Amino acid sequence: MKRLRKYGDTGLHYACSGGHDKIVEQLIKNGTDLNVTNGDGNTGLHYACGGGHYNVVELLIKNGADLNVTNKGRDTGLHYACKGGHYKVVELLIKNGADLTVTNKNGDTGLHKACEGDHDKVVELLIKNGVNLNMTNVNGDTGLYYACAGGHDKVVELLIKNGAYLNVTNEGGWTGLHKACWGGHDKVVELLIKNGADLNVTNKYGDTGLHKACREGHDKVVELLIENGVDLTVTNKNGDTGLHKACERAHDKVVELLIKNRADLNVTNKNNKRPVDVTAGLGKDTQLLLETETRKQAEYSELVSSVGSEEGTTVKLFLCGDGQVGKTSLRKILKKTGVIVVAFWNIKRRVRQQDVFNPTPGVHVSSKTVPGIGRLSLHDFAGQAQFYVTHAMLLRTTNAIFPVVYKITDGEDEQKRQVHGWLSFIHCSNADPTNKPRIILIASHADKLQDQEAGMRRAKALVEHYRKLFQESLIVSQEVFLINCLEAGSPGIQRLREVLAAFRDDMLKQRPQVPKVCVQILTLIESRRQERKMFPVMEWQDFLTAVRQATYGTLESRIVHLASSYLHDEGEIIYLRREADSSVVLDPKWLFTSVLGSLLAPDNFPIDKVERTADDYVTVEELKRVFSAVADIPLLIKLLQDFQLCHTYNGRTFILPSLLQQEMEEAAWSPVSSKAVYFGLQIQGRQEIDSFSCDLFPRLQTLLMQAHPDKLSRPLLWKNSAKCTDGKADALLRITQDKRQLNIFVRSTKGFRKDCNSIMDLLKNMTYRLLHETSPGSRSRDMVLSALDLREHRPQPHAYSREEVETAAEEGRDVVHPKRNIPEDVKDLLLHLDSLTGMLGRVARKRPELVETLRHINPILNHLRADDVINLDENDRIRAARTPQDAARELLDILEAKGERACVKFHSVLETCDKFAASLIVEEEMSEEGATAS
């Protein structure tokens, strides 16, 4: 009856495996051995349990099959049934006395198998029958550990409710939380946290769950851990924090999240590396953010440790909107909130004498002291928020509240346009990622409504919409205000005061302490402002001397420098520290009103404004005519150049990009040689809340001019375009009208790809640096422009996501133009294949070395041809090359076009044919944590 086959299976094994209960019954009647085992030690019961064949299992049990017999892996039928999640079979086995404590070769019980397989009903059944929830296998793993590893939240919840221990560590020191964090299972992590899991327990390498989540880039898990108080300062045995791991693996979202939550950016590991030192692969804007915040954090620590600090007491109020608020209401609001007021107005129509609030061109600043409040500063933006200082100086302070006023009487689209514009402006201008600006939306002109209830519904809907849209970057109050701003005693105004006061108290609790030296310097600055009313600007060395004299020489120049930078960030002064002879603007009001107002004011202001020549230039005589009464002209010119607002080639005529009016002619970027190669990059806002400063492109044009003659020939400038060349390749830069996309086109007329590299790198780096300065809160992403569209000079070339193109490159396939249904070779799109990950990226990075190394290429070709990596035509084309270098280049071109798999096979062939060449692109060794603990 046994009839043993290759693996020792009998007919009973086959019948049990297939669930054929009639056949099993016949075999039993004819005396078959129920406990016979095959080559793996499995009985028919093992197979029946594994297949979930209830009737067969019942027959075997009734006829005396051994329930607890184990195979060579020491698994019982219960192990198999639990692994398959066969509830009825498990129930049957338990009723008939199956041993729940039997462990297999790995030490797993049936519970381990059920937890691993996410079989919550089976787990519940085992629990009801008294299984030991905390039994560990040979590696020290519990069933909870398995469930956490798989992200099985229902099983985890069930185990926790029934008393499973949360903080059991296995042989490697891992807990269930470690595994859940490693796998990015946010629901499981949330369950563990709610039930008291230790967030800071470390494994044998010193890693916490945070380290694991950061290493794998699970931003949702990282956010959960942070919200629940995980210690961001824990270092592992290598001295790495979670931020180190996120930087090493180039997880932009995680890095930004840790920065926002004030992670220590200057902690060094055992290799003396800070997070900023291990950031290969991070996105440009994240890299710049990390560099800036690392510097600022280090400088603040140095400043405070040197001179001490004191509690801040002042909160600023920035009043934003396109409408008008009665002065009486404004004063009433101030009385009980104790804030400094800064009002942003956007007046787009001609100002009439009877208007309640009469704006001035530029940014008008008035200051006075209010008893019990402090200094009151009222800033009037006359629709001119397009220059750097308005963004980086007035909005980068962390102690500000932003009431945004709009008219409830306007149409819904107009209301959203205004509110969205202001919130985007505030978000993108926020230079401190650890700060979430506080916003209050105020619907004014309630007295003009005929239906108050309908108005309230619209106001409420707007609040809910923008709370959700900006939830990651702004704190938008959930309070709904529909008020008449001219009625200071109304309940709405009273409630507004209360909300402002609550915001103020909360901010003061969270605000970092103010360095004492900054308070000292502010006193000096105030007196100097009075002395230098006509031109309140000082050269750095003069400023340094004045500060040291006022402080009796107790301050080092380094401390004065850091304190001035801090005051710059607070918007109290303007200090551009680009070079040793930088200037310090003591009075932002003077710069905003007397200088920038005359440069940028709209035509409806009856003031002296700078006039341009027919060529869009401004002459030195014109600058003298307008500014002689308020400024020293040579110093003013230097100041404007420091701000990247103007440039000159001859000292007599000046280009102010913000004033340019001419549009680019089509002939300026017309088709050239048929050999020409084109590449294009589009930098765009990452989300709909992200936009670029109006000042980005004018300042970028100035930087292009300043690059002459070392890097770029004299560029051609137009209102929204600029053309330049480095002598090898040409470039065209264009910004879209909505300021959300910047296109950079480069081309080589001779068809040399490498000639495009350097100019694209220069322009990309220049743009990102400037974007970080002008719109520090905005986040952007790279898009790859269609080479096909660029060659045909289409006005709006299609933009592919970089991920889409890089994935196609790794897979060795084309991307398809979605509008034209034409395939494009990724090599025609990506300038830098060496930026890719995997073997394809390593081959591309080592291309120059491989070209020089691969001299005996025929054996390599034989292997690649035999393995069908290259076809016959490609083989012949490579062999026909004039020189070994040409042959190597042709081979690498083909392999890079075929993608990751072809490059992996190429590496394995090199291991056989050319070990030195193979060593050039050898894979990085796995770190000690590369192999996960089981």
Secondary structure, 3 states (H helix, E strand, C coil): CCCCCCCCCCHHHHHHHHCCHHHHHHHHHCCCCCCCCCCCCCCHHHHHHHHCCHHHHHHHHHCCCCCCCCCCCCCCHHHHHHHHCCHHHHHHHHHCCCCCCCCCCCCCCHHHHHHHCCCHHHHHHHHHCCCCCCCCCCCCCCHHHHHHHHCCHHHHHHHHHCCCCCCCCCCCCCCHHHHHHHHCCHHHHHHHHHCCCCCCCCCCCCCCHHHHHHHHCCHHHHHHHHHCCCCCCCCCCCCCCHHHHHHHCCCHHHHHHHHHCCCCCCCCCCCCCCHHHCCCCCCHHHHHHHHHHHHHHHHHHHHHHHHCEECCCCCEEEEEECCCCCHHHHHHHHHCCCCEEEEEECCCCCCCCCCCCCCCCCEEEEEEEECCCEEEEEEEECCCCCCHHHHHCCCCCCCEEEEEEEECCCCHHHHHHHHHHHHHHHHHHCCCCCCCCEEEEEEECHHHCCCHHHHHHHHHHHHHHHHHHCCCCCEECCCCEECCCCCCCCHHHHHHHHHHHHHHHHHHHHCCCEEHHHHHHHHHHHHHHHHCCCCCEEEHHHHHHHHHHHCCCCCCHHHHHHHHHHHHHCCCCEECCCCCCCEEECCHHHHHHHHHHHHHCCCCCCCCCCCCCCCCEEEHHHHHHHHCCCCCHHHHHHHHHHCCCCEECCCCEEECHHHCCCCCCHHHHCCCCCCCEEEEEEEEECCCCCCCCCCHHHHHHHHHHHCCCCCCCCCEECCCEEEEECCCCEEEEEECCCCCEEEEEEEECCCCHHHHHHHHHHHHHHHHHHHHHHCCCCCEEEEEECHHHHHCCCCCCCEEEHHHHHHHHHHCCCEECCCCCCEECHHHCCCCHHHCCHHHHHHHHCHHHHHHHCCCCHHHHHHHHHCCCCCHHHHHHHHCCCCHHHHHHHHHHHHHHHCHHHHHHHHHHHHHHCHHHHHHCCCCCCCCCCCCCC
